[in-house]
Amino acid sequence: MESPNISNRKKHKDTKNNTENINNNNTIISEKENKREKKNFFQTLELETERIRNIFINHEFHKLDRTRSRINAPKVVSSDTESESDSEVFLSNKDNKHSSHHHHHHRKVTSPTSSNGATTTSPTHTSPTSPTVTRPTSNGLFAPRHSLLSSESKDIDYRGFLNLLVLLLIFISFRLVILNHLTYGVRIDLSLLTISEYHRWPGVLIGLSLNIFILFAYLIELAAAKRIFKNRFCYILRVINCTACIVIPSTSIVAFDANPASGIIVMIMICIYSMKLISYAYENSKQRNFYPDNSSFTWDYKDSTIYPNNLTLKSTYWYMLVPTLVYQLSYPRSERIRKRFLIRKIIEALFLSLLIFYMVEQYMVPLVQNSLKPMEQYDMVRIVERVMKLSLPNLYVWLLGFYVFFHLYLNIMAEITRFGDREFYRDWWNSTGLDYFWRTWNMPVHHWMVVLIYTPMRRRGWSKNWGYFMCFFVSAVFHELVISIPFHTIKLWAFFGIMSQMVLIALTKNLLNGSSTGNIIFWFSIVLGQPMIVLLYYRNFIQENPDLYPPVTYLSTSEGLKL
């Protein structure tokens, strides 16, 4: 029999061994759990870091689209703030990946209760709380995309290249300026502006003579409103007056041997006022047909928006000044005359008009004179070269002329008369077809054609095609008059050039409308078609008037310097 002391010592020893075994087992289990937790933690950290990295990269690339250094940069969207915050998290945590394990600390955990009721403790690793994430499926930096210059790319802005082309055009034009002055010197002849002889300024006399036809038109309508003459006789008087407004001044230009430049300006004035007189007679006749009873007319000149109160000399001349060709009893009016706006437009118009005069005398005249010899010899290669060389200054003059007349001059007249409708043109430069160009580049004439020609023909049962044909026919007649009369020749080149537009419109309307190719063809016809017409008319004019312009003299004998 063992003594009680020996038995107690054995029990104590067994308990101690069991406790050590339990502690060793807990330590092993704890180490395995810590390793597993560490592995999961670092995997989670890697996945989260990769997600934030992808968001950061995408955010940085999105900032390239929003930078102010880019043309037409899109505005900041709401998701940018989220992307920005994620990027900041990534930037702030990018150095913590390798040092995160140094921040782990230990705490006591309770081991299972031993047989004697004692508890043991063992150190365990505590991992920081991390969100549950899934492995990112995006490709980060990469995505299915097309190259910007490929045909598959859409909504690409090429305005940077446009700026480059404008800069190159400026350099080329400035080189031509230097080359022109080295070749010809200064060719501006200020004697053309002298008023020593009345026939040197036929435009002034002819312009003043247009008042005669305006007064006759006013008196005819006044007599018709008061039933002094029968309607049939008044109709004949209107036809005679409108015809005389075109024939007599045109004949005067030929008789006075006017300079072609001033002759073109005068013919434009003749066409404008003849169209105004036709619309003036048409609208008053229509208003008179609304009230066939003479007794219904009440003459009250305070309200000029009611027929026949509009038949006053003041109202008639106000219509002759407003920038429209269609006569109405009332128009939209602006509240006041903006003096600063008016002065600015006048100064701009004067400066650009002098620039046009300078470009015509300094650049276009020598070029067309140098083109006469190749045209006489039918040297097609040199003719094409002359046309292409003339196309640049001709395009400058045409664009400046459009801007001066349709934007500056018409706005000046609208401001003086307080005329409210300032839509004198639309975006014809974006035309993809000739039909859109002819409808938008000259809105006053377009309105006149629709009101005075197309609509009346449609009401009388004519088809659309006949209405289009008559509009182009009248336009071709006016274009031929504007060019042929100042050049003292009738060749019908301008007439057939305008009439051929109908054929081109019919051939290209369904094929090219709405495409960039249509816009390129449109500009091609403008850039090269106009110089060819100018050369043809000028060649014929010089052959018939050889003493009008002296031969071109060169400051340099080098053929390479000739423009």
C-alpha positions in Angstrom: 0.0 0.0 0.0 1.3 3.4 -1.0 1.2 6.2 1.5 -1.2 9.1 0.9 1.7 11.5 0.3 3.1 9.4 -2.5 -0.4 9.1 -4.1 -0.9 12.8 -4.0 2.4 13.5 -5.5 1.6 11.1 -8.4 -1.7 12.8 -9.0 -0.2 16.2 -9.0 2.5 15.1 -11.4 -0.1 13.6 -13.8 -2.2 16.8 -13.6 0.9 18.8 -14.4 1.7 16.6 -17.4 -1.8 16.8 -18.7 -1.8 20.5 -18.4 1.5 20.8 -20.3 0.2 18.5 -23.0 -3.0 20.6 -23.3 -1.0 23.8 -23.5 1.3 22.3 -26.1 -1.7 21.1 -28.1 -3.3 24.6 -27.8 -0.1 26.2 -28.8 0.1 24.0 -31.9 -3.6 24.6 -32.8 -3.2 28.4 -32.2 -0.1 28.5 -34.4 -2.0 26.7 -37.2 -4.9 29.1 -36.8 -2.7 32.1 -36.8 -0.9 30.9 -39.9 -4.3 30.3 -41.6 -5.6 33.7 -40.5 -2.4 35.4 -41.6 -2.7 33.7 -45.0 -6.4 34.7 -45.4 -5.5 38.2 -44.2 -2.8 38.7 -46.8 -4.9 37.2 -49.5 -7.7 39.6 -48.6 -5.2 42.5 -48.5 -3.8 41.5 -51.9 -7.3 41.4 -53.4 -8.3 44.7 -51.9 -5.1 46.3 -53.0 -5.5 45.0 -56.5 -9.1 46.4 -56.6 -8.0 49.8 -55.4 -5.1 49.8 -57.8 -7.4 49.1 -60.8 -9.7 51.9 -59.6 -6.7 54.3 -59.2 -5.4 53.5 -62.7 -8.8 54.0 -64.3 -9.2 57.2 -62.3 -5.8 58.5 -63.5 -6.8 57.7 -67.1 -10.1 59.4 -66.7 -8.3 62.5 -65.5 -6.7 62.6 -68.9 -10.1 63.1 -70.4 -11.0 65.8 -68.0 -7.9 67.8 -68.1 -8.2 71.4 -69.2 -5.3 70.9 -71.7 -7.7 68.8 -73.9 -10.1 70.4 -76.4 -13.7 69.8 -75.6 -13.0 68.1 -72.2 -16.1 66.5 -70.7 -17.4 67.8 -67.4 -16.7 66.1 -64.0 -19.2 63.4 -63.3 -20.5 62.3 -59.8 -18.6 59.1 -59.8 -15.3 61.0 -59.9 -15.5 61.7 -56.2 -15.8 58.0 -55.4 -12.9 57.2 -57.7 -10.9 59.9 -56.1 -11.4 58.7 -52.6 -10.5 55.1 -53.5 -7.3 56.4 -55.1 -6.4 58.3 -52.0 -6.9 55.0 -50.0 -4.6 53.2 -52.4 -2.0 56.0 -52.1 -2.1 56.1 -48.4 -1.9 52.3 -47.9 0.6 51.5 -50.6 3.5 51.4 -48.1 1.6 49.4 -45.4 1.5 46.1 -47.2 4.9 44.9 -46.1 4.7 46.4 -42.6 1.2 45.3 -41.7 2.5 42.2 -39.8 4.4 44.4 -37.4 1.2 45.9 -36.1 -0.3 42.6 -34.9 -0.6 42.2 -31.1 -1.4 39.4 -28.8 -4.2 38.8 -26.4 -5.0 36.1 -23.9 -7.5 33.5 -24.9 -9.0 30.9 -22.6 -8.1 27.3 -23.1 -10.4 24.4 -22.4 -10.9 23.7 -18.7 -8.5 21.1 -17.2 -9.6 18.2 -15.2 -9.0 20.0 -11.9 -11.0 23.0 -13.0 -8.0 25.2 -13.8 -7.9 27.2 -16.8 -5.0 27.9 -19.1 -4.2 30.8 -21.4 -2.4 30.8 -24.6 -1.3 33.7 -26.9 -3.2 34.0 -30.2 -2.8 36.2 -33.2 -5.5 38.8 -33.8 -5.9 39.9 -37.4 -7.4 43.3 -38.3 -10.9 43.4 -39.5 -10.9 43.3 -43.3 -13.9 43.5 -45.6 -15.0 40.5 -47.5 -14.1 41.0 -51.1 -14.2 38.9 -54.3 -11.4 38.6 -56.7 -11.6 41.5 -59.3 -12.7 40.4 -62.7 -11.7 43.6 -64.6 -8.6 43.8 -66.7 -7.5 47.0 -65.0 -5.6 49.1 -67.5 -6.8 47.2 -70.5 -10.2 47.1 -72.3 -11.4 46.4 -75.8 -10.8 49.7 -77.7 -10.1 50.9 -81.2 -7.3 53.2 -82.3 -8.5 56.8 -82.4 -7.6 57.3 -86.1 -9.3 54.0 -87.3 -12.6 54.1 -89.0 -14.3 52.2 -86.2 -13.7 55.0 -83.7 -16.6 57.4 -83.2 -17.1 60.8 -81.7 -13.5 61.8 -82.2 -12.7 65.5 -82.2 -10.1 66.6 -84.7 -10.1 70.3 -83.9 -6.5 70.1 -82.9 -5.6 69.2 -86.5 -7.9 71.9 -87.7 -5.9 74.4 -85.7 -2.7 73.1 -87.3 -4.2 73.4 -90.8 -5.2 77.0 -90.0 -1.7 77.8 -88.8 -0.2 76.2 -92.0 -2.7 78.2 -94.1 -1.6 81.4 -92.4 2.1 80.6 -93.0 1.5 79.8 -96.7 -0.6 83.0 -97.2 2.0 85.1 -95.5 4.6 83.6 -97.9 2.5 84.5 -100.8 2.2 88.1 -99.5 6.0 88.4 -99.4 6.4 86.8 -102.8 3.7 89.0 -104.4 5.4 92.2 -103.2 8.8 91.0 -104.3 7.4 90.3 -107.8 5.0 93.2 -108.4 5.6 95.8 -105.7 2.6 97.8 -104.5 -0.1 97.8 -107.2 -2.8 99.8 -105.5 -4.1 102.5 -107.8 -5.7 105.2 -105.7 -6.7 107.1 -108.9 -9.6 104.7 -109.1 -11.1 106.5 -106.1 -10.9 110.0 -107.5 -14.1 111.9 -108.4 -12.6 114.1 -111.1 -15.0 112.8 -113.8 -18.6 111.8 -113.3 -18.3 108.6 -115.4 -15.6 107.3 -113.0 -18.4 107.0 -110.3 -21.4 105.7 -112.3 -22.6 103.8 -109.2 -23.5 107.1 -107.4 -25.6 108.4 -110.3 -27.2 105.0 -110.9 -27.9 104.5 -107.2 -29.6 107.9 -107.0 -31.7 107.1 -110.1 -33.2 104.1 -108.3 -35.2 106.6 -106.3 -37.3 107.3 -109.4 -38.5 103.7 -109.6 -39.2 103.6 -105.9 -41.4 106.8 -106.1 -43.2 105.4 -109.1 -44.0 102.2 -107.3 -45.3 104.2 -104.3 -47.5 106.3 -106.6 -48.9 103.3 -108.5 -49.9 101.6 -105.2 -51.4 104.8 -103.8 -53.5 105.3 -107.0 -54.6 101.7 -107.0 -55.7 101.9 -103.3 -57.8 105.0 -104.1 -59.2 103.3 -107.2 -57.9 106.1 -109.4 -57.0 103.5 -112.1 -58.4 100.1 -112.9 -56.6 97.1 -111.6 -55.6 96.0 -115.0 -53.9 99.3 -115.8 -52.2 99.3 -112.4 -50.8 95.8 -113.2 -49.4 97.0 -116.5 -47.8 100.0 -114.7 -46.2 97.7 -112.2 -44.7 95.5 -114.9 -43.3 98.5 -116.7 -41.8 100.0 -113.6 -40.1 96.8 -112.4 -38.7 96.1 -115.9 -37.4 99.6 -116.2 -35.7 99.3 -112.8 -33.6 96.6 -114.3 -33.1 97.7 -117.9 -32.4 101.4 -117.6 -29.6 101.2 -114.9 -28.1 98.1 -116.6 -27.9 100.0 -119.9 -26.3 103.0 -118.0 -23.5 100.8 -116.8 -22.7 99.7 -120.3 -23.0 103.3 -121.6 -20.8 104.8 -119.0 -18.0 102.1 -119.3 -18.0 101.5 -115.6 -15.2 99.7 -113.9 -16.2 96.0 -113.5 -15.8 96.1 -109.7 -18.1 99.1 -109.3 -20.4 97.7 -112.0 -20.9 94.5 -110.0 -21.8 96.5 -106.9 -24.3 98.6 -108.8 -25.9 95.5 -110.4 -26.3 93.9 -107.0 -28.2 97.1 -105.9 -30.4 96.9 -109.0 -31.3 93.3 -108.4 -32.0 94.0 -104.7 -34.3 96.9 -105.4 -36.1 95.3 -108.3 -36.9 92.3 -106.1 -38.1 94.7 -103.3 -40.4 96.5 -105.8 -41.9 93.2 -107.0 -42.6 92.1 -103.4 -44.0 95.6 -102.6 -46.4 95.4 -105.5 -47.4 91.8 -104.8 -48.2 92.3 -101.1 -50.2 95.5 -101.6 -52.2 93.8 -104.4 -52.9 90.9 -102.2 -54.1 93.2 -99.4 -56.3 95.1 -101.8 -58.0 91.9 -102.9 -58.9 91.1 -99.3 -61.0 94.3 -99.3 -62.6 94.7 -102.8 -65.0 97.3 -101.5 -63.5 100.8 -101.7 -65.7 102.1 -98.9 -64.1 99.7 -96.4 -60.7 101.6 -96.6 -60.1 103.8 -93.6 -57.1 106.1 -93.9 -55.4 106.4 -90.5 -51.7 106.9 -90.9 -51.0 106.4 -87.2 -51.3 102.6 -87.6 -49.2 101.6 -90.6 -49.7 97.8 -90.0 -53.2 98.0 -91.6 -53.8 98.4 -95.3 -53.9 101.0 -96.8 -52.3 103.0 -93.9 -49.0 101.5 -94.9 -48.9 103.5 -98.1 -46.8 106.4 -96.9 -43.5 107.6 -98.3 -41.9 107.1 -94.9 -43.1 103.5 -94.6 -42.1 102.8 -98.2 -38.5 104.1 -97.8 -38.2 102.3 -94.5 -38.9 99.0 -96.3 -36.3 99.9 -98.9 -33.7 100.1 -96.1 -34.5 97.1 -94.1 -32.4 93.9 -94.8 -35.2 91.8 -96.3 -36.7 91.3 -99.8 -40.2 90.3 -98.7 -42.6 93.1 -98.0 -45.0 92.8 -95.0 -47.2 95.2 -93.2 -45.4 94.5 -89.9 -42.0 93.1 -88.9 -40.4 92.2 -85.5 -38.6 95.2 -84.1 -35.8 95.6 -81.6 -36.3 97.9 -78.6 -33.5 100.4 -79.4 -30.4 101.1 -81.5 -27.2 99.8 -79.8 -24.7 102.6 -80.6 -21.6 100.7 -79.6 -22.6 97.6 -81.5 -23.4 99.8 -84.6 -20.0 101.7 -84.4 -18.1 98.5 -84.0 -19.8 96.9 -87.0 -19.2 100.0 -89.2 -15.5 100.1 -88.4 -15.2 96.4 -89.0 -17.0 96.7 -92.4 -14.8 99.6 -93.5 -11.6 97.8 -92.6 -12.6 94.5 -94.3 -13.9 96.4 -97.4 -10.5 98.0 -97.8 -8.9 94.6 -97.3 -11.0 93.1 -100.1 -10.1 96.0 -102.4 -6.4 95.5 -101.6 -6.6 91.7 -102.3 -8.4 92.2 -105.6 -5.9 94.8 -106.9 -2.8 93.3 -105.4 -3.3 89.6 -106.0 -6.3 88.7 -108.2 -5.7 91.2 -111.0 -2.1 90.1 -111.7 -3.1 86.4 -111.5 -5.9 86.7 -114.0 -3.7 88.8 -116.3 -1.0 86.2 -116.2 -3.6 83.6 -117.1 -4.6 85.1 -120.5 -1.6 83.8 -122.4 -2.1 80.1 -121.4 -5.8 80.4 -122.2 -5.1 81.8 -125.6 -2.7 78.9 -126.3 -5.1 76.4 -124.8 -2.3 75.1 -122.5 -4.4 72.9 -120.2 -1.6 72.2 -117.7 -0.9 76.0 -117.2 -4.6 76.8 -117.1 -5.2 74.2 -114.3 -2.2 75.7 -112.5 -3.6 79.2 -112.9 -7.0 78.2 -111.6 -5.5 76.5 -108.6 -3.3 79.5 -107.9 -6.2 81.9 -108.2 -8.4 79.7 -106.0 -6.8 80.8 -102.7 -7.1 84.6 -103.1 -10.5 84.2 -104.8 -11.7 82.1 -101.8 -10.4 84.8 -99.4 -12.2 87.5 -101.3 -15.4 85.5 -101.5 -15.5 84.6 -97.8 -14.7 88.1 -96.8 -17.3 89.5 -99.1 -19.9 87.1 -97.7 -18.9 88.2 -94.1 -18.9 91.9 -95.0 -22.3 91.9 -96.8 -24.4 89.2 -95.0 -23.0 89.7 -91.5 -21.8 93.2 -91.2 -23.7 95.3 -93.7 -27.1 93.6 -93.1 -26.6 93.8 -89.4 -25.8 97.5 -89.7 -28.9 98.2 -91.7 -31.0 96.0 -89.3 -29.6 98.0 -86.3 -30.3 101.4 -87.9 -33.9 100.4 -88.8 -34.4 98.3 -85.6 -35.2 95.2 -87.7 -35.6 92.3 -85.4 -35.0 89.2 -87.6 -31.3 88.9 -88.0 -31.1 85.4 -89.6 -29.6 86.4 -92.9 -27.8 83.0 -93.3 -27.5 79.6 -91.8 -24.6 77.1 -91.5 -24.1 76.7 -95.2 -20.4 75.8 -94.6 -21.6 72.4 -93.3 -23.5 71.7 -96.5 -23.3 68.1 -97.7 -25.3 68.9 -100.8 -25.8 71.8 -103.1 -29.5 72.0 -102.3 -28.8 72.8 -98.6 -26.3 75.4 -99.7 -28.7 77.3 -102.0 -31.3 77.3 -99.3 -29.1 78.6 -96.4 -26.3 80.8 -97.6 -28.7 83.7 -98.6 -31.8 83.6 -96.5 -33.4 86.9 -97.8 -33.3 85.6 -101.4 -34.5 82.2 -100.3 -37.5 83.8 -98.6 -38.2 85.9 -101.7 -38.1 82.8 -104.0 -40.4 80.8 -101.7 -43.0 83.6 -101.3 -43.0 85.2 -104.8 -42.2 82.2 -107.0 -42.5 78.7 -105.5 -45.7 79.2 -103.3 -47.8 80.9 -106.0 -46.8 78.3 -108.6 -47.8 75.5 -106.2 -51.1 77.1 -105.5 -51.8 77.2 -109.2 -51.3 73.5 -109.5 -47.6 73.4 -110.7 -45.5 70.5 -109.5 -42.5 70.9 -107.1 -40.0 70.2 -109.8 -41.4 73.1 -111.9 -41.3 75.3 -108.8 -37.6 74.4 -108.3 -36.9 75.0 -111.9 -38.4 78.4 -112.0 -36.5 79.4 -108.8 -33.2 78.4 -110.3 -34.1 80.0 -113.6 -34.8 83.4 -112.0 -31.6 83.0 -109.9 -29.6 82.2 -113.0 -30.9 85.3 -114.8 -29.9 87.6 -111.9 -26.4 85.9 -111.6 -25.9 86.4 -115.3 -26.9 90.1 -115.1 -24.6 90.7 -112.1 -21.6 89.3 -114.0 -22.3 89.9 -117.7 -23.3 93.6 -117.5 -20.2 94.9 -115.7 -18.0 92.9 -118.0 -19.9 94.2 -121.1 -20.5 90.8 -122.5 -23.3 88.2 -122.6 -21.7 84.7 -122.6 -24.3 82.9 -120.4 -21.6 81.0 -118.5 -23.0 82.1 -115.1 -26.6 81.3 -116.3 -25.7 77.7 -117.3 -23.5 77.3 -114.3 -26.5 78.0 -112.0 -28.9 75.9 -114.1 -26.5 73.0 -113.9 -26.9 73.0 -110.1 -30.3 71.4 -110.6 -28.7 68.5 -112.4 -26.0 68.1 -109.7 -28.6 68.3 -106.9 -30.7 65.6 -108.6 -27.6 63.3 -109.0 -26.1 63.7 -105.6 -29.1 64.4 -103.3 -29.7 60.7 -102.2 -26.0 59.6 -102.5 -24.0 62.3 -100.6 -26.4 64.2 -98.4 -25.4 63.9 -94.7 -21.9 62.6 -95.5 -18.4 64.2 -95.2 -17.8 63.3 -98.9 -20.7 65.6 -99.9 -19.2 68.5 -97.9 -15.9 67.9 -99.6 -17.4 67.9 -103.0 -19.4 71.1 -102.1 -16.2 72.9 -101.1 -14.4 71.6 -104.2 -17.0 73.1 -106.5 -16.8 76.5 -104.6 -13.0 76.6 -104.5 -12.3 75.7 -108.1 -15.6 76.6 -109.9 -15.6 80.3 -109.1 -12.0 81.0 -110.3 -12.8 79.3 -113.6 -15.8 81.6 -114.1 -13.8 84.6 -113.1 -11.0 83.8 -115.7 -13.5 83.2 -118.5 -15.3 86.5 -118.0 -12.1 88.5 -117.4 -10.4 87.0 -120.5 -13.3 88.0 -122.7 -13.4 91.5 -121.0 -9.7 92.2 -121.6 -10.0 91.0 -125.3 -12.7 93.6 -125.8 -11.1 96.3 -123.7 -7.3 95.9 -124.1 -6.6 99.5 -123.0 -8.4 99.3 -119.6 -5.6 97.6 -117.7 -1.9 98.1 -118.6 0.4 95.1 -119.0 1.7 93.6 -115.8 5.2 94.9 -114.9 7.6 92.9 -112.7 10.1 94.1 -110.2 12.0 90.9 -110.7 12.7 89.2 -114.0 13.0 85.8 -112.3 10.3 83.4 -113.6 10.4 81.7 -110.2 9.0 84.8 -108.5 6.0 85.2 -110.8 2.7 84.4 -109.1 
